[in-house]
């Protein structure tokens, strides 16, 4: 027969099957009462001559020999949790109870060519996860603090024996079968010998082993791929306490993405104590848990914790019986506070958001919670926009507004089409009005002229697709407003132009002799003056001709005199 595949549940053994452990003790199997990740749990009895009673005090966990979790658990019990070692520790620490299940034996068995590994231990009752589910998802504050103190006793023992648990959670906490006041930390399949022979493992991150353990509670060290440590066990316990107390954790919505869970845990630890205190529920604060986390944060990877100090932080006066009844008030953040305001406080405590994009599974409601109020259009930073006379404003402004609108959904809301009219009115109030042409420096501009440079710059912002989306209502409203302003501007320009026409134009004619006159720079009246014949042109020509004749006669006379003088001196 082919060997069984690893990490699979074993085929059940027959009823009343007899097993023999390494110490030659025989065990008789009863019915199956549960199963773990890779194993089955049977009722068992040392009396092999009679069927296993329903109230037996023993169980046997069975897995395939090739599976690893049961082997790791066996090594833990054989090295660190022998019954005589636990009794000695309890006497030394003056403890009445220590929540570690008692190990009674182990061995190998074979059936139908399949090899099994088994371990006999105390029979335990229901797990704490079922208790939490029946009490609305969380526990009373006094119960949570007492559980934390008892589990610190267990962790101190296994840490002193060179092991860490590395998988603390409600499903691995078992109530006593006959006494529900006794709570056991079970399932050491992920236990790790962090300090073999007194030498602590080195700090070495390994991304290939990252995010090991139960994603909700695993430590930040485990997310980085570090080997489990005492600091990691304490951090896992803190996450469990916060969950039992509040009914939820800040990273519950990210459980499908281990990297985001890791980032949320880092933010929680970086923003203590506010990040934990703001998670308080109605009738139960988280101050003790926040103080617990503050101490754990001070520990280095190889540091030995002060367990008594941690128990004092969780409340040295908390005594009495464990109360697993349903707590008052709803689970999650306090019902007396607005959930949205709580989320905003949590965001402030966690610090600035990450630059990475949000996951695809995050729903639209989260986007709505973190959106800020819309920024008025006049305060949006953009290039200055002037209003040309020959184009309606709505042909260009919506395209520019859409192209300059921030795209991030977390900072600004999209501007609806119904709000664009209000924004245009606000822009008209705050945007500087264009200067009429009559006040511009230089000759007046005709009503039909259009500055080519401005039109070109305006055309650079234009988008044909956006222009087609402009509604007819906006066009009519804008055209009416623009026509009104254009008429008023033209009236002023016409008045000024009439004043200009009344002035003498001879200085312009003289100016045109040295500089070319462009036809687009003057009005019709100026061009007609420049093209008309000049009345004083004939007299000016005659004066210049007379002056030239006089100058020529004087020059000839001087030349004749000079020639006569030279001939006389030669004789």
Helices and strands as residue ranges (DSSP letters): E 18-20, E 26-35, E 40-45, E 58-64, H 69-80, H 83-93, E 103-111, E 114-122, E 124-127, H 128-134, H 141-160, G 170-172, E 173-176, E 183-185, G 196-198, G 207-209, H 220-223, H 230-246, G 252-254, H 258-270, H 274-277, H 287-297, H 307-313, H 339-350, H 364-370, G 377-379, G 393-395, H 397-404, G 417-419, H 420-430, G 437-439, H 452-460, H 464-468, H 472-502, H 506-512, H 524-531, H 537-570
